[in-house]
Amino acid sequence: MTKRIVIAGSGFAGLWASLSASRAIALANRQDDVEVMVVSPTPALVIRPRLYEAALDGVNPSVSKLLAVIGVRHLPGVVETIDDAKRTITVVTSNGGFQKIAYERFVCATGSQLYRPAIPGLSDYAFDTDQLESAAALEVHLRSLASRTSSAARNTVVIAGGGSTGLETATEMPIRLRAILGRDAAFRVVLIDTAERPGGSLGNELTPYFAEALAFAGVEVRNGLRVDTIAEHAVTLSSGERIETDTLIWAGGMRANPLAAQIPGEHDELGRVIGDAYLRAPSANGIFVTGDTVRAATDDLGNVAAMSCQHALSLGRVAGHNAAAEIVGLPLHPYSQKKYVTCIDLGEWGALYTEGWDRQVRLTRDEAKALKRDINRVWIYPPEADHDTAISIANPDYIIVP
Ligand SMILES: Cc1cc2nc3c(=O)[nH]c(=O)nc-3n(C[C@H](O)[C@H](O)[C@H](O)COP(=O)(O)OP(=O)(O)OC[C@H]3O[C@@H](n4cnc5c(N)ncnc54)[C@H](O)[C@@H]3O)c2cc1C
């Protein structure tokens, strides 16, 4: 009887899990009795690191042909429940149907979602750049500002959250607003952050660079403050300050996709399952966790994978390989990823590229910007729909970072 590996998600981790699982099955010559199925809403990989940009064309490349050439079946839909005792999942299919599917191994690669605390007005009035649909809704809204009467609220964009997503969105915003409202339009972009210095959550050594880039972009910064309430045309801060705005963009961090909560075992404060060295969910039956749904040690120095595509790509390869290896009898591959880099886009100022967990600055401004462009537009994209090329870089120890 055919044994099935089901992978939920076709993002960075899910796609690479499917490629590495196929590779392991082919290595063991078991294509006849082991199959791989990917379940996700559409056979596409959303390049979430580009969602702060205005131009969203090309950020959702199809992986349909790629999955077909490596023999992976795609089922359009979402996994709704996991029954690890019975090794079954239920799927609500994209055409409104319902399926119960048995698995030998299940790989949870459903990613993460924006953290939305209970701030009054957040769910009604805030925009975000977390998923393709919400980023597209923000762009439609920004374009609609051009046809509104000029006012303090129309001309002010507030970004709440000074992590990397908030910084990228804030420093890009003047470029987007000039394109929409005109080169000489008067507008304000305000960044609110709970940290004492801009981008402080990314390490104090980097804050002078962020401050310079924000000043270069003309972004006003309010540090050490929270957004308390959000209304249609204004926000209030924990200092009591009220800012009139039609556009509040929430960038308050990410949490693991809620499906991870159904997986038995310990979870961290971000909702990620605490995985073992092989990315198994240790208390569950035949379940692997990967990408933004797993907390995994990257080395033996105490570092842990970030919610990042840099980690998701490798975590995906390892989880997919191990899920297949357990079935076909190949050696399992422990996850480790010693190199860590960050590359943050900072608008017209350029970008900032660091290496190491202590974030040593290696490139700034135009040089870092060129690297960021390559990362965001080439390196993290799916490979060509060519069987041999895809499989040749799907080994669990393949590393993509510079
Ligand atoms: C604006 C923004 C900027 C970012 N910038 C960077 C950056 O510069 N560098 C970096 O490394 N990271 C960055 N990230 C983070 C990075 O995008 C994520 O860490 C990465 O996408 C995680 O990959 P993943 O495969 O785990 O999840 P995702 O890419 O989120 O993919 C999840 C997949 O699961 C599917 N799915 C969800 N629920 C279900 C379900 N119930 N059933 C089936 N399928 C489901 C989704 O449709 C999707 O296919 C950024 C994120 C954002 C939002």
The ligand as an SDF file (V2000), in Angstrom:
LIG
                    3D

 53 58  0  0  0  0  0  0  0  0999 V2000
    6.5230   42.0520    5.5060 C   0  0  0  0  0  0  0  0  0  0  0  0
    7.4270   40.9030    5.8660 C   0  0  0  0  0  0  0  0  0  0  0  0
    8.7980   41.0420    5.6860 C   0  0  0  0  0  0  0  0  0  0  0  0
    9.6480   39.9730    5.9940 C   0  0  0  0  0  0  0  0  0  0  0  0
   10.9770   40.1260    5.7820 N   0  0  0  0  0  0  0  0  0  0  0  0
   11.8190   39.1050    5.9910 C   0  0  0  0  0  0  0  0  0  0  0  0
   13.2060   39.2260    5.6770 C   0  0  0  0  0  0  0  0  0  0  0  0
   13.6800   40.2740    5.2390 O   0  0  0  0  0  0  0  0  0  0  0  0
   13.9870   38.1450    5.8840 N   0  0  0  0  0  0  0  0  0  0  0  0
   13.4970   36.9630    6.3640 C   0  0  0  0  0  0  0  0  0  0  0  0
   14.2610   35.9990    6.4970 O   0  0  0  0  0  0  0  0  0  0  0  0
   12.1920   36.8300    6.6880 N   0  0  0  0  0  0  0  0  0  0  0  0
   11.3430   37.8550    6.5180 C   0  0  0  0  0  0  0  0  0  0  0  0
   10.0110   37.7280    6.8200 N   0  0  0  0  0  0  0  0  0  0  0  0
    9.5450   36.4940    7.4810 C   0  0  0  0  0  0  0  0  0  0  0  0
    9.3390   35.3620    6.4790 C   0  0  0  0  0  0  0  0  0  0  0  0
    8.5170   35.7780    5.4160 O   0  0  0  0  0  0  0  0  0  0  0  0
    8.7210   34.1580    7.1870 C   0  0  0  0  0  0  0  0  0  0  0  0
    9.5190   33.8220    8.2880 O   0  0  0  0  0  0  0  0  0  0  0  0
    8.6240   32.9990    6.2100 C   0  0  0  0  0  0  0  0  0  0  0  0
    7.6720   33.2880    5.2110 O   0  0  0  0  0  0  0  0  0  0  0  0
    8.2900   31.7020    6.9170 C   0  0  0  0  0  0  0  0  0  0  0  0
    8.1980   30.6770    5.9720 O   0  0  0  0  0  0  0  0  0  0  0  0
    7.1810   29.4820    6.2140 P   0  0  0  0  0  0  0  0  0  0  0  0
    7.3050   28.5730    5.0280 O   0  0  0  0  0  0  0  0  0  0  0  0
    7.3620   28.9190    7.5690 O   0  0  0  0  0  0  0  0  0  0  0  0
    5.7350   30.1580    6.2230 O   0  0  0  0  0  0  0  0  0  0  0  0
    4.9790   30.9930    5.1110 P   0  0  0  0  0  0  0  0  0  0  0  0
    5.9080   31.5780    4.1320 O   0  0  0  0  0  0  0  0  0  0  0  0
    4.0800   31.9070    5.8640 O   0  0  0  0  0  0  0  0  0  0  0  0
    4.1070   29.9060    4.3590 O   0  0  0  0  0  0  0  0  0  0  0  0
    3.0240   29.2770    5.0030 C   0  0  0  0  0  0  0  0  0  0  0  0
    2.2540   28.4680    4.0000 C   0  0  0  0  0  0  0  0  0  0  0  0
    1.2320   27.7350    4.6650 O   0  0  0  0  0  0  0  0  0  0  0  0
   -0.0340   27.9470    4.0240 C   0  0  0  0  0  0  0  0  0  0  0  0
   -1.0500   27.7130    5.0520 N   0  0  0  0  0  0  0  0  0  0  0  0
   -1.3890   28.4920    6.0970 C   0  0  0  0  0  0  0  0  0  0  0  0
   -2.3370   27.8790    6.8420 N   0  0  0  0  0  0  0  0  0  0  0  0
   -2.5710   26.6730    6.2560 C   0  0  0  0  0  0  0  0  0  0  0  0
   -3.4120   25.5660    6.5600 C   0  0  0  0  0  0  0  0  0  0  0  0
   -4.2190   25.5650    7.6410 N   0  0  0  0  0  0  0  0  0  0  0  0
   -3.3840   24.4880    5.7340 N   0  0  0  0  0  0  0  0  0  0  0  0
   -2.5710   24.4700    4.6540 C   0  0  0  0  0  0  0  0  0  0  0  0
   -1.7540   25.4810    4.3120 N   0  0  0  0  0  0  0  0  0  0  0  0
   -1.7590   26.5620    5.1110 C   0  0  0  0  0  0  0  0  0  0  0  0
    0.1050   29.3410    3.4650 C   0  0  0  0  0  0  0  0  0  0  0  0
   -0.8470   29.5790    2.4760 O   0  0  0  0  0  0  0  0  0  0  0  0
    1.5430   29.2750    2.9320 C   0  0  0  0  0  0  0  0  0  0  0  0
    1.5670   28.5550    1.7260 O   0  0  0  0  0  0  0  0  0  0  0  0
    9.1180   38.7660    6.5190 C   0  0  0  0  0  0  0  0  0  0  0  0
    7.7420   38.6280    6.7130 C   0  0  0  0  0  0  0  0  0  0  0  0
    6.8990   39.6770    6.3890 C   0  0  0  0  0  0  0  0  0  0  0  0
    5.4250   39.5040    6.5910 C   0  0  0  0  0  0  0  0  0  0  0  0
  1  2  1  0
  2  3  1  0
  2 52  2  0
  3  4  2  0
  4  5  1  0
  4 50  1  0
  5  6  2  0
  6  7  1  0
  6 13  1  0
  7  8  2  0
  7  9  1  0
  9 10  1  0
 10 11  2  0
 10 12  1  0
 12 13  2  0
 13 14  1  0
 14 15  1  0
 14 50  1  0
 15 16  1  0
 16 17  1  0
 16 18  1  0
 18 19  1  0
 18 20  1  0
 20 21  1  0
 20 22  1  0
 22 23  1  0
 23 24  1  0
 24 25  2  0
 24 26  1  0
 24 27  1  0
 27 28  1  0
 28 29  2  0
 28 30  1  0
 28 31  1  0
 31 32  1  0
 32 33  1  0
 33 34  1  0
 33 48  1  0
 34 35  1  0
 35 36  1  0
 35 46  1  0
 36 37  1  0
 36 45  1  0
 37 38  2  0
 38 39  1  0
 39 40  1  0
 39 45  2  0
 40 41  1  0
 40 42  2  0
 42 43  1  0
 43 44  2  0
 44 45  1  0
 46 47  1  0
 46 48  1  0
 48 49  1  0
 50 51  2  0
 51 52  1  0
 52 53  1  0
M  END
$$$$
